[in-house]
Amino acid sequence: MGANVPPALSVVIPAFNEATRLAPTLQVVLAYLKGLGQSWELLVVDDGSGDDTAAVATAALAGEAAARVISYQPNRGKGFAVRTGVLAARGGWVVFLDADLSTPVAEIAPAITLLQAGHDMVVGSRGHPQARISRRPPLLRRVASRFFDGVRNLLVGLAEFYDTQCGFKAYRRAALVPLFQRAVIERFMFDVEILYLARRSGLKVVEIPVAWADAPGSTVRFWPGLYQMFRDLLRIRWVHRGFEATR
């Protein structure tokens, strides 16, 4: 693939303090992409890590012309990292994966098939009745997740989705870039914001069951982020109150 020819697929991996497990993740992702049969690029976004995440990623991707590391300081949040990656991506399709690979990389191919069929956004779902959950999160996190769903539905809707927060989503870049350019949420409610904007834009969104296993060491903390959750959901509703895009 020539340097000026965009790839078919861009994979974005946001990473914050992931130095201890990032190298094996990147080995798995690279092996998968090389066997996918599509042109691709891999972007690792180091979200202001305080450890050697950027150095580990750079070493793991050494010699891979289609892979690069985007790094900045200070930490801004997962939403900012994903937005940075999506806006830097060149592929017609963009997939983002969590660095812990709680959702395995093999879910990329079914998502691409749906994008090829005309969907604008594919939402990976742990809550779907057909999701394959091999290791569930602790009880407290499950209870907090149910509480979050209720608050989200009350403030911004999206009750039609089983799961808005799974760390696996795929986008048709041309349709989603304008939404990411408009987005303002920098931390974990960014998924809700993008889905909220996609729904108001009339985009074609599909939710699919995925394989998923809770990964020890997750940086998600529900209860300490309770105030932030309320604040960001209210901000989504307020900032985008008059938004109605036309296709």
C-alpha positions as CSV (number, residue, x, y, z in Angstrom):
1,M,0.0,0.0,0.0
2,G,1.4,3.4,-1.0
3,A,2.1,6.0,1.6
4,N,-0.7,8.2,0.2
5,V,-3.3,5.5,-0.2
6,P,-5.5,5.3,2.9
7,P,-6.0,1.9,4.4
8,A,-9.4,0.1,4.5
9,L,-9.3,-0.2,8.3
10,S,-7.9,1.8,11.2
11,V,-7.7,0.3,14.7
12,V,-7.4,2.7,17.6
13,I,-6.2,1.5,21.0
14,P,-6.4,4.1,23.8
15,A,-3.9,3.3,26.6
16,F,-3.3,4.8,30.0
17,N,-0.6,3.3,32.3
18,E,-0.7,0.1,30.3
19,A,3.0,-0.6,30.2
20,T,2.8,-4.0,31.9
21,R,0.3,-5.6,29.5
22,L,0.5,-3.5,26.3
23,A,3.2,-5.4,24.5
24,P,1.4,-8.8,24.5
25,T,-1.8,-7.0,23.4
26,L,-0.1,-5.4,20.4
27,Q,1.4,-8.7,19.4
28,V,-2.1,-10.2,19.3
29,V,-3.6,-7.3,17.4
30,L,-0.8,-7.2,14.8
31,A,-1.0,-10.9,14.1
32,Y,-4.7,-10.6,13.6
33,L,-4.5,-7.6,11.3
34,K,-1.8,-9.2,9.2
35,G,-4.1,-12.1,8.5
36,L,-7.3,-10.1,8.0
37,G,-6.9,-9.7,4.2
38,Q,-7.5,-5.9,4.3
39,S,-5.2,-3.0,4.3
40,W,-4.9,-1.5,7.8
41,E,-3.2,0.9,10.2
42,L,-2.8,0.6,14.0
43,L,-2.8,3.7,16.2
44,V,-1.9,3.5,19.9
45,V,-2.9,6.6,21.8
46,D,-1.0,7.1,25.0
47,D,-3.3,9.2,27.1
48,G,-0.7,11.0,29.3
49,S,0.5,7.9,31.0
50,G,2.7,8.1,34.1
51,D,4.6,4.9,33.3
52,D,6.4,3.6,30.2
53,T,3.3,3.0,28.1
54,A,4.6,5.1,25.2
55,A,8.1,3.5,25.2
56,V,6.6,0.0,25.4
57,A,4.2,0.7,22.5
58,T,7.0,2.3,20.4
59,A,9.2,-0.7,20.9
60,A,6.4,-3.2,20.2
61,L,5.6,-1.5,17.0
62,A,9.2,-0.9,15.8
63,G,9.5,-1.8,12.1
64,E,5.7,-1.8,11.5
65,A,5.2,0.9,8.8
66,A,1.4,0.8,9.3
67,A,1.5,1.3,13.0
68,R,2.2,4.4,15.1
69,V,2.0,5.8,18.6
70,I,0.3,9.1,19.4
71,S,1.4,10.4,22.8
72,Y,0.6,13.6,24.8
73,Q,0.6,15.0,28.3
74,P,-1.2,15.4,30.6
75,N,-3.8,12.6,31.0
76,R,-7.1,13.8,29.4
77,G,-9.3,10.7,29.6
78,K,-10.4,7.8,27.5
79,G,-12.9,9.9,25.5
80,F,-10.2,12.4,24.5
81,A,-7.8,9.5,23.6
82,V,-10.4,7.7,21.4
83,R,-11.4,11.0,19.8
84,T,-7.7,11.8,19.1
85,G,-7.3,8.4,17.4
86,V,-10.4,8.5,15.4
87,L,-9.6,12.0,14.1
88,A,-6.1,10.9,13.2
89,A,-7.3,7.7,11.5
90,R,-7.2,7.4,7.7
91,G,-9.2,4.2,7.2
92,G,-12.7,4.1,5.8
93,W,-13.6,2.0,8.8
94,V,-12.4,2.7,12.3
95,V,-12.4,0.2,15.2
96,F,-11.5,1.0,18.8
97,L,-10.4,-1.7,21.2
98,D,-9.5,-1.5,24.9
99,A,-5.9,-2.2,25.6
100,D,-6.8,-5.1,27.9
101,L,-8.6,-6.9,25.0
102,S,-11.6,-7.7,27.2
103,T,-13.3,-8.0,23.9
104,P,-11.1,-10.1,21.7
105,V,-9.7,-8.8,18.4
106,A,-11.6,-11.5,16.5
107,E,-14.7,-9.4,16.8
108,I,-13.3,-7.0,14.2
109,A,-14.3,-9.1,11.2
110,P,-18.0,-9.4,12.0
111,A,-18.1,-5.6,12.7
112,I,-16.5,-4.9,9.3
113,T,-19.1,-7.1,7.6
114,L,-21.9,-5.0,9.1
115,L,-20.2,-1.7,8.1
116,Q,-19.8,-3.1,4.6
117,A,-23.6,-3.9,4.6
118,G,-24.4,-0.2,5.2
119,H,-24.3,0.4,9.0
120,D,-22.6,3.6,10.2
121,M,-21.7,2.3,13.7
122,V,-21.4,-1.1,15.3
123,V,-21.8,-1.2,19.1
124,G,-20.2,-4.2,20.9
125,S,-22.5,-5.3,23.7
126,R,-21.8,-7.3,26.9
127,G,-25.5,-6.9,27.9
128,H,-27.0,-8.5,24.8
129,P,-28.7,-11.8,25.5
130,Q,-26.4,-13.6,23.1
131,A,-23.1,-12.1,24.5
132,R,-20.5,-14.6,25.4
133,I,-19.3,-13.7,28.9
134,S,-16.4,-15.8,30.2
135,R,-15.6,-13.9,33.3
136,R,-18.0,-11.5,34.9
137,P,-17.0,-8.3,36.8
138,P,-17.4,-8.1,40.6
139,L,-20.8,-7.7,42.1
140,L,-20.3,-4.1,43.0
141,R,-19.5,-3.2,39.5
142,R,-22.5,-5.0,38.1
143,V,-24.8,-3.2,40.6
144,A,-23.1,0.2,39.7
145,S,-23.6,-0.6,36.0
146,R,-27.3,-1.1,36.5
147,F,-27.6,2.1,38.4
148,F,-25.7,3.9,35.6
149,D,-28.1,2.5,33.0
150,G,-31.1,3.9,34.8
151,V,-29.5,7.3,35.2
152,R,-28.4,7.4,31.6
153,N,-31.9,6.4,30.4
154,L,-33.4,9.2,32.5
155,L,-31.1,11.9,31.4
156,V,-30.2,11.2,27.8
157,G,-32.2,8.1,26.7
158,L,-30.6,5.3,24.7
159,A,-32.7,2.7,26.5
160,E,-32.8,0.8,23.3
161,F,-29.2,-0.3,23.9
162,Y,-28.3,-3.1,26.2
163,D,-24.8,-1.7,26.7
164,T,-23.3,1.6,25.8
165,Q,-19.9,1.3,27.6
166,C,-18.3,-1.8,26.1
167,G,-14.8,-1.1,24.9
168,F,-15.4,-2.3,21.3
169,K,-17.0,-0.1,18.6
170,A,-16.6,0.2,14.9
171,Y,-17.4,3.2,12.8
172,R,-17.8,4.3,9.2
173,R,-15.3,7.1,9.4
174,A,-17.0,9.5,7.1
175,A,-20.2,9.3,9.1
176,L,-18.6,9.5,12.6
177,V,-15.9,12.1,12.2
178,P,-18.3,15.0,12.3
179,L,-19.7,13.7,15.6
180,F,-16.3,13.3,17.1
181,Q,-15.4,16.8,16.0
182,R,-18.5,18.0,17.8
183,A,-17.9,15.9,21.0
184,V,-16.9,17.5,24.3
185,I,-16.8,14.7,26.8
186,E,-13.2,13.6,27.5
187,R,-13.7,10.7,29.9
188,F,-15.9,7.6,30.2
189,M,-19.2,9.1,29.1
190,F,-17.8,9.7,25.6
191,D,-19.5,6.5,24.4
192,V,-22.9,7.9,25.5
193,E,-22.2,11.2,23.8
194,I,-21.3,9.7,20.5
195,L,-24.4,7.3,20.5
196,Y,-26.6,10.3,21.5
197,L,-25.3,12.3,18.6
198,A,-25.5,9.3,16.2
199,R,-29.2,8.8,17.1
200,R,-30.0,12.4,16.7
201,S,-28.2,12.4,13.3
202,G,-30.3,9.5,12.1
203,L,-27.2,7.2,11.6
204,K,-27.7,3.5,11.1
205,V,-26.4,1.9,14.4
206,V,-26.5,-1.8,15.2
207,E,-25.7,-3.4,18.5
208,I,-24.1,-6.9,18.4
209,P,-23.3,-9.4,21.1
210,V,-19.5,-9.9,21.7
211,A,-17.3,-12.2,23.6
212,W,-16.1,-10.5,26.8
213,A,-14.1,-11.3,29.9
214,D,-13.6,-8.9,32.8
215,A,-9.9,-7.9,32.9
216,P,-8.2,-7.4,36.3
217,G,-6.6,-4.0,36.7
218,S,-9.3,-2.1,34.8
219,T,-9.0,1.7,35.3
220,V,-12.8,2.1,35.4
221,R,-14.0,3.0,38.9
222,F,-17.7,3.4,39.2
223,W,-18.4,4.9,42.6
224,P,-15.6,7.4,42.7
225,G,-16.8,8.7,39.3
226,L,-20.4,9.1,40.4
227,Y,-20.3,12.9,40.4
228,Q,-18.5,12.9,37.1
229,M,-21.1,10.6,35.6
230,F,-24.0,12.9,36.5
231,R,-22.0,16.0,35.4
232,D,-21.1,14.6,32.0
233,L,-24.6,13.2,31.3
234,L,-26.1,16.5,32.1
235,R,-23.5,18.2,29.9
236,I,-24.3,15.9,27.0
237,R,-28.0,16.9,27.3
238,W,-27.2,20.6,27.6
239,V,-24.5,21.1,25.0
240,H,-26.3,19.1,22.3
241,R,-29.8,20.2,23.2
242,G,-30.4,21.8,19.8
243,F,-28.5,19.3,17.7
244,E,-30.4,17.7,14.8
245,A,-28.1,16.8,11.9
246,T,-29.4,16.0,8.4
247,R,-28.0,13.2,6.4
